Amino acid sequence: MKQLKQNYLVVTGRQDLAKATAGKRAVLALVFATWCPFCRRFLPVFEKYTAGRADFLFVEDDEELAAGEYQIDTIPTVLYFEDGALAKRLDGQRGIGLRENELVAFIQDCGLA
């Protein structure tokens, strides 16, 4: 795991993700890859809504470890963990990615707004 900017934690593997979500009531994690243009476009949107929040993570998945673990077919994808277990997910659309309004609705649906 490495620190990104101020309060963001970049998780680079399954074990890091398990450690980062363990013992926390609620965690929202953005799964992305640095090579993905849709992910690069969505990163500032995610940062806009998560700035200063310790319960938000970036999961850099260039080697697709998290994708395999959570059956992610399209990135970016946002995962919501409750008490360390996956509770909800917002999958990106192939060829589109994710939109800001989808993230806002998902954050509200997870009770994190």
C-alpha beads as a LAMMPS data file, in Angstrom:
LAMMPS data file: protein, C-alpha beads

113 atoms
112 bonds

1 atom types
1 bond types

-500.0 500.0 xlo xhi
-500.0 500.0 ylo yhi
-500.0 500.0 zlo zhi

Masses

1 110.0

Atoms # bond

1 1 1 0.000 0.000 0.000
2 1 1 1.154 3.521 -0.627
3 1 1 -0.148 6.941 0.272
4 1 1 -1.512 9.048 -2.576
5 1 1 -1.888 12.761 -1.991
6 1 1 -3.277 13.502 1.483
7 1 1 -5.772 10.949 2.729
8 1 1 -5.892 8.558 -0.191
9 1 1 -4.478 5.092 0.101
10 1 1 -3.524 3.264 -3.070
11 1 1 -4.012 -0.473 -2.713
12 1 1 -2.145 -2.631 -5.199
13 1 1 -3.225 -6.178 -4.387
14 1 1 -5.832 -8.422 -2.790
15 1 1 -4.038 -8.669 0.548
16 1 1 -3.636 -4.900 0.757
17 1 1 -7.329 -4.449 -0.017
18 1 1 -8.312 -6.925 2.687
19 1 1 -6.075 -5.089 5.188
20 1 1 -7.421 -1.696 4.152
21 1 1 -11.070 -2.729 4.600
22 1 1 -10.660 -4.895 7.720
23 1 1 -12.079 -3.445 10.897
24 1 1 -13.801 -0.563 9.146
25 1 1 -17.546 -0.115 9.096
26 1 1 -17.707 1.309 5.588
27 1 1 -15.177 1.715 2.783
28 1 1 -15.664 2.828 -0.808
29 1 1 -12.923 1.662 -3.197
30 1 1 -12.326 2.746 -6.778
31 1 1 -10.775 -0.059 -8.830
32 1 1 -8.847 1.371 -11.773
33 1 1 -5.819 0.864 -13.988
34 1 1 -3.328 3.523 -14.976
35 1 1 -3.448 2.406 -18.621
36 1 1 -7.259 2.827 -18.868
37 1 1 -8.403 6.115 -20.488
38 1 1 -11.857 5.876 -18.878
39 1 1 -10.216 5.451 -15.469
40 1 1 -7.924 8.428 -15.984
41 1 1 -10.946 10.527 -16.940
42 1 1 -12.925 9.354 -13.882
43 1 1 -10.158 9.783 -11.256
44 1 1 -10.735 13.563 -10.801
45 1 1 -14.474 12.922 -10.393
46 1 1 -13.837 10.343 -7.664
47 1 1 -11.348 12.686 -5.978
48 1 1 -13.904 15.519 -6.057
49 1 1 -16.415 13.532 -3.994
50 1 1 -13.951 11.789 -1.697
51 1 1 -11.481 14.524 -0.755
52 1 1 -10.494 14.324 2.903
53 1 1 -12.435 11.118 3.568
54 1 1 -10.516 8.258 5.180
55 1 1 -13.186 5.742 4.116
56 1 1 -12.359 6.029 0.404
57 1 1 -9.601 4.050 -1.342
58 1 1 -7.988 3.863 -4.739
59 1 1 -7.295 0.309 -5.873
60 1 1 -4.643 0.483 -8.588
61 1 1 -5.215 -2.769 -10.436
62 1 1 -2.813 -2.735 -13.387
63 1 1 -2.190 -6.460 -12.892
64 1 1 -5.934 -7.186 -12.533
65 1 1 -5.640 -8.888 -9.133
66 1 1 -8.723 -7.183 -7.683
67 1 1 -10.569 -7.673 -10.961
68 1 1 -10.110 -11.415 -10.647
69 1 1 -11.022 -11.486 -6.963
70 1 1 -14.258 -9.497 -7.422
71 1 1 -15.209 -10.615 -10.953
72 1 1 -14.731 -7.139 -12.406
73 1 1 -15.104 -7.133 -16.180
74 1 1 -15.013 -3.378 -16.798
75 1 1 -13.051 -0.635 -15.098
76 1 1 -13.409 1.751 -13.468
77 1 1 -15.588 0.004 -10.890
78 1 1 -16.498 1.235 -7.413
79 1 1 -16.807 -1.323 -4.596
80 1 1 -18.563 -0.652 -1.282
81 1 1 -17.431 -2.707 1.710
82 1 1 -19.313 -2.995 5.015
83 1 1 -17.397 -4.514 7.924
84 1 1 -14.752 -5.825 5.513
85 1 1 -17.195 -7.604 3.174
86 1 1 -18.283 -6.505 -0.288
87 1 1 -21.838 -5.159 0.019
88 1 1 -22.493 -3.231 -3.226
89 1 1 -20.776 -2.334 -6.456
90 1 1 -21.012 0.161 -9.285
91 1 1 -19.569 -1.295 -12.479
92 1 1 -18.286 0.856 -15.297
93 1 1 -19.794 0.409 -18.731
94 1 1 -17.644 -0.981 -21.512
95 1 1 -16.492 1.836 -23.785
96 1 1 -17.952 4.498 -21.450
97 1 1 -16.640 4.005 -17.919
98 1 1 -18.545 5.745 -15.107
99 1 1 -20.330 9.087 -14.993
100 1 1 -20.356 11.629 -12.192
101 1 1 -24.118 11.340 -11.600
102 1 1 -23.764 7.558 -11.208
103 1 1 -21.104 8.008 -8.525
104 1 1 -23.174 10.604 -6.654
105 1 1 -26.215 8.296 -6.628
106 1 1 -24.071 5.335 -5.519
107 1 1 -22.479 7.275 -2.643
108 1 1 -25.951 8.319 -1.483
109 1 1 -27.274 4.756 -1.834
110 1 1 -24.406 3.534 0.359
111 1 1 -25.279 6.125 3.018
112 1 1 -21.924 7.895 2.687
113 1 1 -23.162 11.296 1.488

Bonds

1 1 1 2
2 1 2 3
3 1 3 4
4 1 4 5
5 1 5 6
6 1 6 7
7 1 7 8
8 1 8 9
9 1 9 10
10 1 10 11
11 1 11 12
12 1 12 13
13 1 13 14
14 1 14 15
15 1 15 16
16 1 16 17
17 1 17 18
18 1 18 19
19 1 19 20
20 1 20 21
21 1 21 22
22 1 22 23
23 1 23 24
24 1 24 25
25 1 25 26
26 1 26 27
27 1 27 28
28 1 28 29
29 1 29 30
30 1 30 31
31 1 31 32
32 1 32 33
33 1 33 34
34 1 34 35
35 1 35 36
36 1 36 37
37 1 37 38
38 1 38 39
39 1 39 40
40 1 40 41
41 1 41 42
42 1 42 43
43 1 43 44
44 1 44 45
45 1 45 46
46 1 46 47
47 1 47 48
48 1 48 49
49 1 49 50
50 1 50 51
51 1 51 52
52 1 52 53
53 1 53 54
54 1 54 55
55 1 55 56
56 1 56 57
57 1 57 58
58 1 58 59
59 1 59 60
60 1 60 61
61 1 61 62
62 1 62 63
63 1 63 64
64 1 64 65
65 1 65 66
66 1 66 67
67 1 67 68
68 1 68 69
69 1 69 70
70 1 70 71
71 1 71 72
72 1 72 73
73 1 73 74
74 1 74 75
75 1 75 76
76 1 76 77
77 1 77 78
78 1 78 79
79 1 79 80
80 1 80 81
81 1 81 82
82 1 82 83
83 1 83 84
84 1 84 85
85 1 85 86
86 1 86 87
87 1 87 88
88 1 88 89
89 1 89 90
90 1 90 91
91 1 91 92
92 1 92 93
93 1 93 94
94 1 94 95
95 1 95 96
96 1 96 97
97 1 97 98
98 1 98 99
99 1 99 100
100 1 100 101
101 1 101 102
102 1 102 103
103 1 103 104
104 1 104 105
105 1 105 106
106 1 106 107
107 1 107 108
108 1 108 109
109 1 109 110
110 1 110 111
111 1 111 112
112 1 112 113
